[in-house]
Amino acid sequence: MKVTLWTGEIIHHKGAKATMLDRILSRVCEEYEVSPDEVMGKRRTARISWPRQMAMTLTRRLTTMSLAEVASHFGKRDHGTVIHAVKVVNYRCGKGRDHAFELDEIEIKLRGEEKR
């Protein structure tokens, strides 16, 4: 069964590699124990907004998607939301090693999956 994603890419639910965007969302949800629906939803609690900001930042780092495309994917948000997310993640990573480690760890895992 083929499904056309909003990016225009076609994936197979069974057996095919997921797109980078799908892998980012899946990895971030796994790391922070939140569901994709929560990350894509409207709630702005810290438990959900931080993983969403991480996912947006990783999407900008690991894809060629524009700000508007990233915003659209994450719940029809504005491109300014993505700019803010990247700034928040970069600020927190600069202030504490824990956040920088989290970001690097997720990115390394995603890049490792990409090479398979």
HELIX and SHEET records of a PDB file:
HELIX    1   1 MET A   20  TYR A   32  1                                  13    
HELIX    2   2 PRO A   36  MET A   40  1                                   5    
HELIX    3   3 ALA A   46  LEU A   62  1                                  17    
HELIX    4   4 LEU A   67  HIS A   73  1                                   7    
HELIX    5   5 HIS A   79  LYS A   95  1                                  17    
HELIX    6   6 ARG A   97  LYS A  115  1                                  19    
SHEET    1   A 2 LYS A   2  THR A   4  0                                        
SHEET    2   A 2 ILE A  10  HIS A  12 -1                                        
END                                                                             
